[in-house]
């Protein structure tokens, strides 16, 4: 019976994968799958951690080559993000294929005193401060273990995140896509220190910015670009193909109870990932109001849209081409992103901004990858 159930699950997974591939733009079993660096303010199984799971599953099926995960402070301080990323690759069984590299702990421009003053003078938004809202861990004893414990044998790579980005791009000229799903400090430092890599980067796909909608951390600024606006300003000016997945689209891609249940409560697809998904996403940001307690609860889906776009560009049903900039002045608009349809400030790059997504097909893609068997097949 166990063999029969396992075979049934496998066949069902194949059917789903083939159906998703039919949506268009898939790299399923490509002889040259996209090569990516995941540059992330990593967490166990919120949006960054979810993307890590999905990317590992895509790599297992031959649709993606994950060169490594580079971690930056943002949602969490660097040490905590690294610890969560190490456990993630170990939990998935891909620690030998996907290395974890520690990057920048502090933003190029923001510091806590500035942020406190700014928030006091210009209140609004949800006030989410990410790492700045928690004490900085000074040693491993200050870290919080994931629900299933710390990594037991997986270690952070000795090479820094910046050096890893530089070396990977030089070794794979014109082939590396950077999924920039956290603050852009690591990428800015890599370009500052080694500008020769800039023309060698294939593209950057961001989750960041709020072009024609309000911000979240502040009334005007989205969190990732607000956390280090100077880094965002520098990276957006690099002459590289760039795609922005801003709040404009993520505000329209929401998880409701029915979607949540497809991952957390499908009895045929219970894994450590689905269990952690329920534990870490089922009770809301306050630990009380969430999918497990409120049938009307919803939440946005953020970072994983970048991966969806990379594998299935057709998921983007509406895009515009604009020049994008970020405000770095202390004040009410610090971190605010602006799109220019004409007459942009000097030095900006025109880029693709995703405005709407094919939610139904993306949700199928999302659920499938988060509910596949774990460990990921090697």
C-alpha positions as CSV (number, residue, x, y, z in Angstrom):
1,X,0.0,0.0,0.0
2,X,2.8,2.5,0.9
3,X,4.4,1.8,-2.5
4,X,1.1,2.3,-4.2
5,X,0.5,5.6,-2.5
6,X,4.0,6.8,-3.2
7,X,3.6,5.9,-6.9
8,X,0.2,7.7,-7.0
9,X,1.7,10.8,-5.5
10,X,4.6,10.7,-8.0
11,X,2.2,10.4,-11.0
12,X,0.0,13.2,-9.6
13,X,3.0,15.4,-9.3
14,X,4.0,14.6,-12.9
15,X,0.6,15.5,-14.1
16,X,0.6,18.8,-12.2
17,X,4.1,19.7,-13.5
18,X,3.1,19.0,-17.1
19,X,0.0,21.1,-16.7
20,X,2.0,24.0,-15.4
21,X,4.5,23.6,-18.2
22,X,1.7,24.0,-20.6
23,X,1.1,27.5,-19.3
24,X,4.0,28.7,-21.4
25,X,7.5,29.9,-20.7
26,X,8.6,26.8,-18.7
27,X,12.2,25.7,-18.5
28,X,11.2,22.1,-17.5
29,X,14.1,19.7,-18.0
30,X,15.9,22.3,-20.1
31,X,19.4,21.4,-21.2
32,X,20.5,24.8,-20.1
33,X,18.3,25.8,-17.1
34,X,18.5,29.3,-15.8
35,X,21.4,29.9,-13.4
36,X,20.3,31.9,-10.4
37,X,21.7,33.5,-7.2
38,X,19.1,33.9,-4.5
39,X,20.0,37.1,-2.7
40,X,17.7,37.1,0.3
41,X,17.0,38.3,3.8
42,X,16.2,34.7,4.5
43,X,13.7,33.2,6.9
44,X,12.5,29.7,7.7
45,X,9.2,29.6,5.7
46,X,7.8,33.0,5.1
47,X,8.2,34.3,1.5
48,X,12.0,34.1,1.4
49,X,12.1,30.5,2.8
50,X,9.2,29.5,0.5
51,X,11.2,30.6,-2.5
52,X,14.1,28.6,-1.3
53,X,12.0,25.4,-1.2
54,X,10.4,26.1,-4.6
55,X,13.8,26.8,-6.2
56,X,15.3,23.5,-4.8
57,X,12.3,21.6,-6.2
58,X,12.8,23.3,-9.6
59,X,16.5,22.4,-9.5
60,X,15.6,18.8,-8.8
61,X,13.4,18.6,-11.9
62,X,16.0,20.2,-14.1
63,X,14.3,23.6,-14.6
64,X,16.7,25.7,-12.6
65,X,20.3,25.8,-11.4
66,X,20.7,27.5,-8.0
67,X,24.3,28.6,-7.7
68,X,23.9,29.7,-4.1
69,X,22.0,31.6,-1.5
70,X,23.5,34.9,-0.4
71,X,22.1,36.3,2.8
72,X,21.7,40.0,3.8
73,X,20.1,41.7,6.8
74,X,16.5,42.8,6.2
75,X,13.6,40.8,7.6
76,X,16.1,39.5,10.2
77,X,19.7,40.2,11.2
78,X,22.3,38.5,9.1
79,X,23.2,35.9,11.7
80,X,19.6,34.8,12.1
81,X,19.0,34.7,8.3
82,X,22.1,32.6,7.8
83,X,21.0,30.1,10.5
84,X,17.6,29.8,8.9
85,X,19.1,29.4,5.4
86,X,21.5,26.7,6.6
87,X,18.7,24.7,8.2
88,X,16.6,25.2,5.0
89,X,19.1,23.6,2.7
90,X,19.8,20.8,5.2
91,X,16.1,20.1,5.7
92,X,15.6,19.8,2.0
93,X,18.7,17.6,1.6
94,X,20.4,20.0,-0.9
95,X,23.2,21.3,1.4
96,X,25.8,19.8,-0.9
97,X,24.3,21.4,-4.0
98,X,23.3,24.8,-2.7
99,X,25.8,26.8,-0.5
100,X,24.9,29.6,1.9
101,X,27.0,32.7,1.9
102,X,26.9,35.5,4.5
103,X,26.7,39.0,3.2
104,X,26.1,42.5,4.6
105,X,24.9,42.9,8.1
106,X,24.2,46.7,7.9
107,X,22.7,48.9,5.2
108,X,24.9,51.4,3.3
109,X,22.9,54.4,4.5
110,X,20.3,53.6,7.2
111,X,21.2,53.2,10.8
112,X,19.0,52.7,13.8
113,X,19.2,56.3,15.1
114,X,18.2,57.7,11.7
115,X,15.3,55.2,11.4
116,X,14.0,56.0,14.9
117,X,14.1,59.8,14.1
118,X,12.5,59.3,10.7
119,X,9.7,57.1,12.1
120,X,9.0,59.6,14.9
121,X,8.8,62.5,12.5
122,X,7.0,60.8,9.7
123,X,4.8,58.0,11.1
124,X,2.5,55.9,9.0
125,X,2.5,52.6,7.1
126,X,2.6,49.5,9.1
127,X,5.9,50.5,10.8
128,X,7.5,47.2,10.1
129,X,11.3,47.6,10.8
130,X,12.5,44.0,10.1
131,X,15.8,43.5,11.8
132,X,15.8,46.9,13.3
133,X,12.8,45.9,15.4
134,X,14.7,43.2,17.2
135,X,18.0,43.1,19.2
136,X,21.0,42.3,17.0
137,X,22.3,38.8,17.9
138,X,25.9,39.0,19.0
139,X,26.6,35.3,19.2
140,X,25.0,31.9,18.3
141,X,23.4,31.8,21.7
142,X,21.2,34.8,20.8
143,X,19.7,33.0,17.7
144,X,16.2,31.6,17.6
145,X,16.1,28.0,16.3
146,X,13.6,27.1,13.6
147,X,10.7,24.9,15.0
148,X,12.7,21.7,13.9
149,X,16.0,22.9,15.3
150,X,19.2,24.4,13.9
151,X,21.3,22.8,11.2
152,X,23.4,20.0,12.6
153,X,26.1,19.6,9.9
154,X,25.7,22.3,7.3
155,X,28.1,25.3,7.7
156,X,28.2,28.7,6.1
157,X,30.6,29.0,3.2
158,X,34.0,30.6,3.9
159,X,33.6,32.9,0.9
160,X,31.6,36.1,1.5
161,X,28.4,36.7,-0.3
162,X,29.9,39.6,-2.3
163,X,32.9,37.5,-3.4
164,X,30.5,34.7,-4.3
165,X,28.4,37.0,-6.5
166,X,31.5,38.4,-8.2
167,X,33.1,35.0,-8.8
168,X,29.8,33.3,-10.0
169,X,29.1,36.1,-12.5
170,X,32.7,35.9,-13.9
171,X,32.6,32.1,-14.2
172,X,29.2,32.3,-15.9
173,X,29.3,35.5,-18.1
174,X,25.9,36.5,-19.4
175,X,24.1,33.6,-17.7
176,X,23.4,34.6,-14.1
177,X,20.1,35.9,-13.0
178,X,20.0,37.4,-9.5
179,X,16.7,37.1,-7.7
180,X,16.9,40.1,-5.4
181,X,14.3,39.4,-2.7
182,X,15.8,41.4,0.1
183,X,17.6,44.7,0.6
184,X,20.1,45.3,-2.2
185,X,23.3,45.8,-0.1
186,X,25.1,42.7,-1.2
187,X,24.6,43.5,-4.9
188,X,25.5,47.2,-4.5
189,X,28.8,46.2,-2.8
190,X,29.6,43.6,-5.4
191,X,29.1,46.2,-8.2
192,X,31.1,48.9,-6.3
193,X,34.0,46.6,-5.6
194,X,34.1,44.9,-9.0
195,X,32.3,47.1,-11.6
196,X,33.6,44.7,-14.3
197,X,30.9,42.2,-13.4
198,X,28.1,44.6,-14.3
199,X,27.9,43.9,-18.1
200,X,28.3,40.1,-17.3
201,X,25.1,39.8,-15.2
202,X,22.2,38.5,-17.3
203,X,19.4,40.1,-15.3
204,X,18.2,41.1,-11.9
205,X,14.6,40.3,-10.9
206,X,13.5,42.2,-7.8
207,X,10.7,42.0,-5.3
208,X,10.8,45.6,-4.3
209,X,9.4,49.0,-4.6
210,X,5.9,50.5,-4.7
211,X,5.6,52.4,-8.0
212,X,1.9,53.5,-8.2
213,X,0.6,52.3,-4.9
214,X,1.3,53.2,-1.2
215,X,4.2,51.6,0.6
216,X,4.0,49.2,3.5
217,X,6.7,50.0,6.0
218,X,6.0,53.7,5.5
219,X,3.1,55.4,3.6
220,X,5.4,55.7,0.5
221,X,8.1,53.1,0.8
222,X,8.2,49.3,0.4
223,X,10.3,47.5,3.0
224,X,13.1,45.9,0.9
225,X,14.1,49.2,-0.8
226,X,13.4,51.3,2.3
227,X,15.8,49.2,4.5
228,X,18.7,50.3,2.3
229,X,17.6,53.0,-0.1
230,X,21.2,53.9,-1.1
231,X,21.9,50.4,-2.2
232,X,18.6,50.3,-4.2
233,X,19.4,53.7,-5.8
234,X,22.8,52.4,-6.9
235,X,21.7,49.0,-8.2
236,X,18.7,50.4,-10.2
237,X,21.2,52.6,-12.1
238,X,23.3,49.6,-13.2
239,X,23.1,49.0,-17.0
240,X,21.7,45.5,-16.6
241,X,18.4,44.0,-17.7
242,X,16.1,44.5,-14.7
243,X,12.6,43.4,-13.8
244,X,10.7,44.8,-10.8
245,X,8.0,42.9,-9.0
246,X,6.6,45.7,-6.8
247,X,3.8,46.0,-4.3
248,X,1.7,47.1,-7.3
249,X,1.4,43.5,-8.2
250,X,2.0,41.7,-4.9
251,X,-1.0,43.7,-3.4
252,X,-3.2,41.8,-5.9
253,X,-1.8,38.3,-5.3
254,X,-3.3,37.3,-2.0
255,X,-3.4,34.0,-0.1
256,X,-6.9,33.2,1.3
257,X,-8.0,30.3,3.5
258,X,-8.7,28.0,0.5
259,X,-5.2,28.5,-0.9
260,X,-3.6,28.1,2.5
261,X,-5.5,24.8,3.1
262,X,-4.2,23.4,-0.2
263,X,-0.8,23.5,1.4
264,X,-1.3,23.2,5.1
265,X,-4.3,20.7,5.2
266,X,-4.1,18.4,2.3
267,X,-3.9,15.0,4.0
268,X,-2.2,13.4,1.0
269,X,0.6,16.0,1.0
270,X,1.9,16.2,4.5
271,X,5.6,16.9,4.7
272,X,7.9,18.8,7.1
273,X,7.5,21.8,4.7
274,X,3.7,21.7,4.9
275,X,3.9,21.3,8.7
276,X,6.2,24.3,9.0
277,X,4.0,26.3,6.6
278,X,1.1,25.8,9.0
279,X,3.1,26.5,12.1
280,X,4.7,29.7,10.7
281,X,1.9,31.1,8.5
282,X,-1.3,29.9,10.1
283,X,-1.6,32.3,13.0
284,X,-0.8,35.7,11.4
285,X,1.9,38.2,12.2
286,X,0.6,38.6,15.8
287,X,0.4,34.9,16.4
288,X,-3.4,35.1,16.9
289,X,-5.2,36.4,13.9
290,X,-4.5,34.1,11.0
291,X,-5.8,31.3,8.7
292,X,-6.2,28.9,11.6
293,X,-8.3,31.3,13.6
294,X,-10.0,33.5,11.1
295,X,-11.6,32.1,7.9
296,X,-11.6,35.5,6.3
297,X,-7.9,36.1,6.9
298,X,-5.7,36.9,3.8
299,X,-2.1,37.9,3.3
300,X,0.0,39.0,0.3
301,X,2.4,36.7,-1.5
302,X,5.6,38.5,-2.2
303,X,9.0,37.1,-3.0
304,X,7.9,33.9,-4.7
305,X,6.5,35.9,-7.6
306,X,10.0,36.6,-8.8
307,X,10.6,32.9,-9.2
308,X,7.3,32.5,-10.9
309,X,8.2,35.2,-13.4
310,X,11.6,33.7,-14.1
311,X,10.3,30.2,-14.9
312,X,7.0,31.4,-16.5
313,X,7.2,34.9,-17.8
314,X,3.7,34.5,-19.1
315,X,2.5,34.7,-15.5
316,X,3.0,38.5,-15.9
317,X,-0.3,39.5,-17.6
318,X,0.4,43.2,-17.4
319,X,3.8,45.0,-17.6
320,X,5.0,48.5,-18.3
321,X,8.5,49.8,-19.2
322,X,9.6,52.7,-17.1
323,X,12.7,54.3,-15.5
324,X,12.7,53.6,-11.8
325,X,14.4,55.6,-9.0
326,X,14.5,55.6,-5.2
327,X,14.5,58.5,-2.8
328,X,17.4,58.5,-0.4
329,X,16.7,61.8,1.4
330,X,15.8,61.7,5.1
331,X,12.1,62.5,5.3
332,X,8.6,61.3,4.6
333,X,9.6,59.9,1.2
334,X,12.8,58.1,2.2
335,X,12.9,54.8,0.3
336,X,10.0,55.9,-2.0
337,X,10.3,54.4,-5.5
338,X,9.2,56.4,-8.5
339,X,8.6,55.3,-12.1
340,X,9.2,57.7,-14.9
341,X,7.4,57.2,-18.3
342,X,9.5,60.0,-19.8
343,X,12.2,62.5,-19.0
344,X,13.9,60.4,-16.3
345,X,16.7,61.8,-14.1
346,X,20.1,61.1,-15.5
347,X,21.6,57.7,-15.1
348,X,18.4,55.7,-14.7
349,X,17.8,52.4,-16.6
350,X,14.6,51.6,-18.3
351,X,13.2,48.3,-16.9
352,X,10.1,46.1,-16.9
353,X,7.6,46.6,-14.1
354,X,5.1,43.8,-13.4
355,X,1.7,45.2,-12.6
356,X,-0.6,42.1,-12.7
357,X,-0.2,38.3,-12.5
358,X,-2.0,35.3,-13.7
359,X,-3.0,34.4,-10.1
360,X,-4.7,31.0,-10.8
361,X,-1.7,29.5,-12.7
362,X,0.8,31.0,-10.3
363,X,-1.1,29.5,-7.3
364,X,-1.0,26.1,-8.9
365,X,2.7,26.5,-9.5
366,X,3.2,27.7,-5.9
367,X,1.1,24.9,-4.2
368,X,2.7,22.2,-6.3
369,X,6.3,23.1,-5.4
370,X,5.6,23.7,-1.7
371,X,3.8,20.3,-1.4
372,X,6.3,18.0,-3.1
373,X,8.0,15.2,-1.2
374,X,11.0,16.2,1.1
375,X,13.9,15.7,1.1
376,X,14.2,17.0,-2.5
377,X,15.4,14.2,-4.8
378,X,19.1,14.7,-5.5
